[in-house]
């Protein structure tokens, strides 16, 4: 038989303090009343920034349908992709946002059974009429997990230069170094690694490796940079650095980012596209989508009702 004393709760421990505790006020959301739920858990506010001075459309997604086998995973989506802006694709897992992102440089077609309908253009040209390697130099992608090559920092970035049309496959270091350093500066990494470019890329931290991958992508001088959950494997400090980098890049390259992190989308995006079950539910400015969503499904997702 169990000892009755064993059923008694443990004694309450009281901690004596010499002052009344401070109660932290509720943090408001981006709409000012906390209702959206976007900024409630965010330690970083949206960065104040001037409007981009050279906004122009680089890509257009026109009535695009994408399928794997018999299942359509993206349904009739149309979107502009503009230089001078960051476009964030948000939505729950399985909403089709990563498939849509991968379709912008034809990565979806390497999957067996993939199908498509509709049109995607780059500077007015149908991307499916462009040579695929040429397209992927103009529309480059950085993946969720940092994937530096097992070689030096210098050679990681130089690889993209050597593979470019007219590139020097066996170019001397002196010829390539200015462009390598420029790409590292644009990726916000040069100050940290510029004195030791011969160090192995695999010796860098996770955040540095991801910025190295961004530098490698930028070395090809793309018109569009695709980012698939680029901060999901990183700590908050590295995430903050890359978010600031994304904002700084938008004047020179169109940026499209897929993120599950609504706080991140609110911080970095100029425009937001919310997708659900393969459909584009709502597209608009970041302020409009987060502060005044027009669709009930958007309001429910932003408030955390699902996803």
C-alpha positions as CSV (number, residue, x, y, z in Angstrom):
1,X,0.0,0.0,0.0
2,X,1.3,3.5,-1.0
3,X,2.5,5.7,1.8
4,X,-0.1,8.6,2.0
5,X,2.8,11.1,2.5
6,X,4.0,10.1,-1.0
7,X,0.8,11.7,-2.5
8,X,1.5,15.1,-0.9
9,X,2.8,17.7,-3.2
10,X,6.4,19.0,-2.5
11,X,6.6,22.0,-0.3
12,X,6.4,25.4,-1.9
13,X,9.8,27.2,-2.0
14,X,9.4,31.0,-1.6
15,X,12.2,33.3,-2.8
16,X,12.6,36.5,-0.9
17,X,13.3,39.6,-2.9
18,X,13.9,43.1,-1.8
19,X,11.6,44.8,-4.3
20,X,8.4,44.1,-6.2
21,X,9.0,42.3,-9.5
22,X,8.8,44.3,-12.8
23,X,6.1,43.0,-15.1
24,X,7.1,43.2,-18.8
25,X,4.4,44.8,-20.9
26,X,2.8,42.9,-23.8
27,X,4.7,43.2,-27.0
28,X,2.5,44.6,-29.8
29,X,2.2,43.0,-33.2
30,X,2.9,44.8,-36.5
31,X,-0.7,46.0,-36.5
32,X,-0.2,47.8,-33.2
33,X,-2.5,45.6,-31.1
34,X,-0.7,42.2,-31.0
35,X,-3.6,40.6,-32.9
36,X,-1.6,39.4,-35.8
37,X,0.8,37.4,-33.6
38,X,3.7,38.1,-36.0
39,X,5.9,40.2,-33.8
40,X,4.9,38.8,-30.4
41,X,7.8,36.4,-30.3
42,X,10.2,38.5,-32.3
43,X,13.2,40.0,-30.5
44,X,14.1,42.1,-33.6
45,X,11.8,44.8,-35.0
46,X,11.4,45.5,-38.7
47,X,14.4,47.4,-39.9
48,X,13.5,50.9,-41.1
49,X,14.8,51.3,-44.6
50,X,14.4,53.7,-47.5
51,X,12.5,52.5,-50.5
52,X,14.6,50.9,-53.2
53,X,15.5,53.4,-55.9
54,X,15.6,51.1,-58.9
55,X,12.6,48.8,-58.7
56,X,12.0,46.8,-61.9
57,X,10.5,43.5,-62.8
58,X,13.0,40.7,-63.6
59,X,10.8,37.6,-63.5
60,X,7.1,36.9,-64.0
61,X,5.2,33.8,-62.9
62,X,2.2,33.5,-65.1
63,X,-0.6,31.1,-64.3
64,X,1.9,28.4,-63.3
65,X,0.7,24.9,-62.4
66,X,3.3,22.3,-61.1
67,X,2.8,18.6,-60.5
68,X,4.7,15.6,-59.2
69,X,3.1,12.5,-60.8
70,X,-0.6,12.9,-60.8
71,X,-0.7,15.5,-58.0
72,X,-0.8,19.2,-58.7
73,X,1.2,20.9,-55.9
74,X,1.1,24.4,-57.3
75,X,-2.2,25.6,-58.8
76,X,-2.5,28.6,-61.1
77,X,-0.1,31.0,-59.4
78,X,0.9,34.4,-60.9
79,X,3.5,36.6,-59.3
80,X,6.0,39.4,-60.2
81,X,9.6,39.2,-59.0
82,X,11.2,42.6,-58.9
83,X,14.8,43.9,-58.4
84,X,14.7,46.4,-55.6
85,X,12.4,44.2,-53.5
86,X,12.5,41.1,-51.3
87,X,9.6,38.8,-52.0
88,X,8.8,36.3,-49.2
89,X,6.8,33.1,-49.9
90,X,5.1,32.0,-46.7
91,X,2.7,29.1,-45.8
92,X,2.5,25.9,-44.0
93,X,4.5,22.8,-45.0
94,X,3.1,21.3,-48.1
95,X,1.7,24.6,-49.4
96,X,3.9,24.5,-52.6
97,X,6.1,27.4,-51.9
98,X,9.5,25.6,-52.2
99,X,8.3,23.8,-55.3
100,X,7.4,27.2,-56.8
101,X,10.8,28.6,-55.8
102,X,12.6,25.7,-57.4
103,X,10.6,26.1,-60.6
104,X,12.1,29.6,-61.1
105,X,15.5,28.1,-62.1
106,X,14.0,24.8,-63.4
107,X,15.2,22.6,-60.5
108,X,11.8,21.0,-60.3
109,X,12.3,19.3,-63.6
110,X,15.1,17.1,-62.3
111,X,12.5,15.2,-60.3
112,X,11.1,12.2,-62.1
113,X,7.4,12.6,-62.9
114,X,7.5,16.4,-62.6
115,X,5.1,18.3,-64.8
116,X,4.2,22.0,-65.4
117,X,1.8,24.3,-67.1
118,X,1.9,28.1,-67.5
119,X,4.9,30.4,-68.1
120,X,7.8,31.8,-66.2
121,X,9.8,34.6,-67.8
122,X,13.2,36.2,-67.1
123,X,13.5,39.7,-68.6
124,X,10.7,38.7,-70.9
125,X,12.2,35.4,-72.1
126,X,10.5,32.1,-71.3
127,X,13.0,30.3,-68.9
128,X,12.2,27.0,-70.6
129,X,13.7,28.3,-73.8
130,X,17.0,29.3,-72.2
131,X,19.9,26.9,-71.8
132,X,19.5,25.6,-68.3
133,X,23.0,26.2,-67.0
134,X,22.9,29.8,-68.4
135,X,19.5,30.2,-66.6
136,X,20.9,28.9,-63.3
137,X,23.8,31.4,-63.4
138,X,21.3,34.2,-63.9
139,X,18.8,32.8,-61.3
140,X,20.9,31.3,-58.5
141,X,19.8,29.4,-55.5
142,X,21.0,29.1,-51.9
143,X,19.6,26.1,-50.0
144,X,18.4,25.5,-46.5
145,X,21.6,23.7,-45.3
146,X,24.9,25.5,-46.1
147,X,26.7,23.4,-48.7
148,X,30.3,24.8,-49.2
149,X,32.5,22.7,-51.3
150,X,35.4,20.8,-49.5
151,X,38.0,23.3,-50.7
152,X,39.3,26.7,-49.6
153,X,37.2,29.8,-49.2
154,X,38.9,31.3,-52.2
155,X,38.2,28.2,-54.4
156,X,34.6,28.1,-53.4
157,X,33.9,31.5,-54.8
158,X,36.4,31.2,-57.7
159,X,34.5,28.0,-58.8
160,X,31.5,30.2,-59.9
161,X,33.8,32.5,-61.8
162,X,35.6,29.7,-63.6
163,X,32.3,28.1,-64.7
164,X,30.9,31.3,-66.0
165,X,30.8,31.9,-69.8
166,X,34.2,33.1,-70.9
167,X,35.5,32.3,-67.4
168,X,39.1,31.3,-66.9
169,X,38.9,27.6,-65.9
170,X,42.5,27.6,-65.0
171,X,42.7,31.3,-64.4
172,X,45.5,32.5,-62.2
173,X,44.7,33.6,-58.7
174,X,45.7,37.2,-59.4
175,X,43.1,37.4,-62.2
176,X,40.3,36.0,-60.0
177,X,41.0,37.5,-56.6
178,X,39.4,40.9,-57.1
179,X,36.1,39.3,-58.1
180,X,36.3,36.8,-55.3
181,X,36.9,39.5,-52.7
182,X,34.1,41.6,-54.2
183,X,31.6,38.7,-53.9
184,X,32.7,38.1,-50.3
185,X,32.2,41.8,-49.5
186,X,28.7,41.7,-51.0
187,X,27.9,38.7,-48.8
188,X,29.2,40.5,-45.7
189,X,32.0,38.0,-45.1
190,X,35.2,39.6,-46.3
191,X,36.0,41.3,-43.0
192,X,35.9,38.0,-41.2
193,X,37.9,35.8,-43.7
194,X,39.7,38.2,-46.0
195,X,43.1,37.7,-44.3
196,X,43.0,33.9,-44.8
197,X,41.2,32.9,-48.0
198,X,43.2,29.6,-48.1
199,X,41.4,28.4,-45.0
200,X,39.1,25.4,-45.6
201,X,35.5,26.5,-46.0
202,X,34.5,23.5,-43.8
203,X,36.3,25.2,-40.9
204,X,33.8,28.2,-40.9
205,X,30.9,28.5,-38.6
206,X,27.4,27.6,-39.9
207,X,26.5,31.3,-40.4
208,X,29.8,32.0,-42.2
209,X,29.3,28.9,-44.4
210,X,25.8,30.2,-45.5
211,X,27.2,33.6,-46.3
212,X,30.0,31.9,-48.3
213,X,27.3,30.1,-50.3
214,X,25.6,33.4,-50.9
215,X,29.0,34.9,-52.0
216,X,29.4,32.0,-54.4
217,X,26.0,32.6,-55.8
218,X,26.6,36.3,-56.1
219,X,30.0,35.7,-57.9
220,X,28.0,34.7,-61.0
221,X,26.4,38.2,-61.1
222,X,22.8,36.9,-61.1
223,X,19.7,38.9,-61.7
224,X,17.7,36.9,-59.2
225,X,18.7,35.2,-55.9
226,X,16.5,32.4,-54.6
227,X,16.8,31.6,-50.9
228,X,15.2,28.4,-49.5
229,X,14.9,28.7,-45.7
230,X,18.5,30.1,-45.6
231,X,18.4,30.7,-41.8
232,X,16.6,27.6,-40.5
233,X,19.8,25.9,-39.4
234,X,21.4,29.0,-37.9
235,X,21.6,30.6,-34.5
236,X,19.8,34.0,-33.9
237,X,23.0,36.1,-34.2
238,X,23.9,34.5,-37.6
239,X,20.2,34.9,-38.7
240,X,20.3,38.6,-37.9
241,X,23.5,39.0,-40.0
242,X,21.9,37.3,-43.0
243,X,18.6,39.1,-42.7
244,X,20.5,42.4,-42.8
245,X,22.5,41.1,-45.8
246,X,19.3,40.2,-47.6
247,X,17.9,43.7,-47.2
248,X,21.1,45.2,-48.4
249,X,21.2,43.0,-51.6
250,X,17.7,44.0,-52.8
251,X,18.9,47.1,-54.7
252,X,21.3,45.0,-56.9
253,X,19.4,41.7,-57.3
254,X,15.8,40.5,-57.0
255,X,15.5,38.4,-53.9
256,X,12.9,35.6,-53.3
257,X,13.0,33.9,-49.9
258,X,10.9,30.9,-48.7
259,X,10.5,31.0,-44.9
260,X,8.4,29.3,-42.3
261,X,9.4,32.1,-39.9
262,X,6.7,34.8,-40.0
263,X,8.8,37.2,-37.9
264,X,11.6,36.9,-40.4
265,X,9.2,37.5,-43.4
266,X,7.9,40.6,-41.6
267,X,11.4,41.9,-41.0
268,X,12.9,41.4,-44.4
269,X,10.2,41.3,-47.0
270,X,8.8,44.2,-49.1
271,X,6.1,42.0,-50.6
272,X,4.7,38.7,-49.2
273,X,2.9,35.8,-51.0
274,X,0.9,33.5,-48.8
275,X,0.3,30.1,-50.2
276,X,-2.0,27.3,-49.0
277,X,-2.5,23.8,-50.5
278,X,-0.8,24.9,-53.7
279,X,-2.9,28.1,-54.2
280,X,-1.8,31.7,-53.9
281,X,-4.2,33.0,-51.3
282,X,-2.9,36.5,-50.9
283,X,-0.2,38.7,-52.3
284,X,0.6,42.3,-51.2
285,X,3.0,44.5,-49.4
286,X,4.4,43.2,-46.1
287,X,2.5,45.8,-44.2
288,X,-0.8,45.0,-45.9
289,X,-0.5,41.2,-45.6
290,X,0.5,41.3,-41.9
291,X,-1.5,44.3,-40.7
292,X,-4.6,44.1,-42.8
293,X,-4.9,40.7,-44.6
294,X,-7.9,40.6,-46.9
295,X,-8.5,36.9,-46.8
296,X,-9.8,34.9,-43.9
297,X,-7.2,32.1,-44.5
298,X,-4.4,34.6,-44.3
299,X,-5.7,36.0,-41.0
300,X,-5.9,32.6,-39.6
301,X,-2.4,31.6,-40.6
302,X,-0.9,34.9,-39.5
303,X,-2.6,34.6,-36.1
304,X,-1.3,31.0,-35.6
305,X,-4.7,29.3,-36.0
306,X,-2.9,26.7,-38.3
307,X,0.4,26.0,-39.8
